[in-house]
Amino acid sequence: MKLHHKGYVLVSLADIDNCWDDMLIQSALQEYDLSGRYWINHFSIILNELASAGLIIRDDYRFDEQSNRLSFNYSMSEFGRMRMRDTGLI
């Protein structure tokens, strides 16, 4: 059984120091065999929710001219790691 989408994003990010959102989203799309704008937006919203909750941190940003949008670099917060331990994700 696969992890829920938020859990997958958290575990993926916890395994690396930091990562740009487009790489996290592409990894999730491949893992769950999904495609299309709906799912890209879905995972973008997940990243926003996790950042708003303080589980992950936006470390940097850049303007992606290809997609004509801001792209963010994320890392895990200590609070996020603590919550992952509490819930058994790590």
KAVEN-V345507 format. One record per residue. N is the residue number from 1. PSI is psi in whole degrees, 0 to 359 (none if undefined). OMEGA is omega in radians with two decimals (999 if undefined). NEAR is the number of other ideal C-beta (glycine too) atoms within 8 Angstrom. Layout:
N&PSI&OMEGA&NEAR, N&PSI&OMEGA&NEAR
This chain:
1&134&-3.12&1, 2&157&3.07&5, 3&156&2.98&7, 4&161&-3.01&5, 5&316&3.13&11, 6&319&3.11&9, 7&319&3.13&9, 8&315&-3.14&13, 9&316&3.13&14, 10&313&-3.13&15, 11&318&3.12&12, 12&315&-3.11&12, 13&327&3.12&14, 14&333&-3.12&12, 15&343&-3.14&5, 16&162&-3.12&7, 17&311&3.11&3, 18&163&-3.07&8, 19&146&3.06&11, 20&149&-3.07&9, 21&322&-3.11&12, 22&326&3.10&9, 23&319&3.09&8, 24&317&-3.12&15, 25&315&3.13&12, 26&321&3.10&8, 27&316&3.13&9, 28&319&3.12&14, 29&319&3.11&13, 30&317&-3.11&7, 31&320&-3.07&8, 32&7&3.12&10, 33&53&-3.14&5, 34&160&3.08&7, 35&164&3.05&4, 36&163&-3.09&6, 37&322&3.14&5, 38&311&-3.07&6, 39&327&3.04&11, 40&313&3.11&10, 41&321&3.12&8, 42&311&-3.13&9, 43&331&3.03&14, 44&319&3.10&10, 45&319&3.08&8, 46&315&3.12&11, 47&318&3.10&15, 48&317&3.13&8, 49&317&3.14&9, 50&322&3.09&13, 51&318&3.13&13, 52&326&3.14&6, 53&352&3.13&6, 54&10&-3.14&7, 55&330&3.07&11, 56&163&-3.06&13, 57&137&2.99&8, 58&111&-3.10&9, 59&328&-3.05&8, 60&168&3.07&6, 61&161&3.07&8, 62&158&3.07&7, 63&120&3.13&7, 64&107&-3.07&10, 65&332&3.12&5, 66&313&-3.11&4, 67&354&3.12&7, 68&46&-3.14&5, 69&164&3.03&6, 70&141&3.07&7, 71&140&-3.07&12, 72&146&3.03&12, 73&127&-3.05&13, 74&152&2.96&15, 75&165&3.12&11, 76&144&3.00&11, 77&161&3.07&10, 78&323&3.08&6, 79&318&3.12&8, 80&317&3.10&14, 81&320&3.12&11, 82&314&3.14&8, 83&325&3.09&9, 84&320&3.07&12, 85&317&-3.12&9, 86&326&-3.09&6, 87&1&3.08&6, 88&13&3.10&5, 89&332&3.02&10, 90&none&999&7
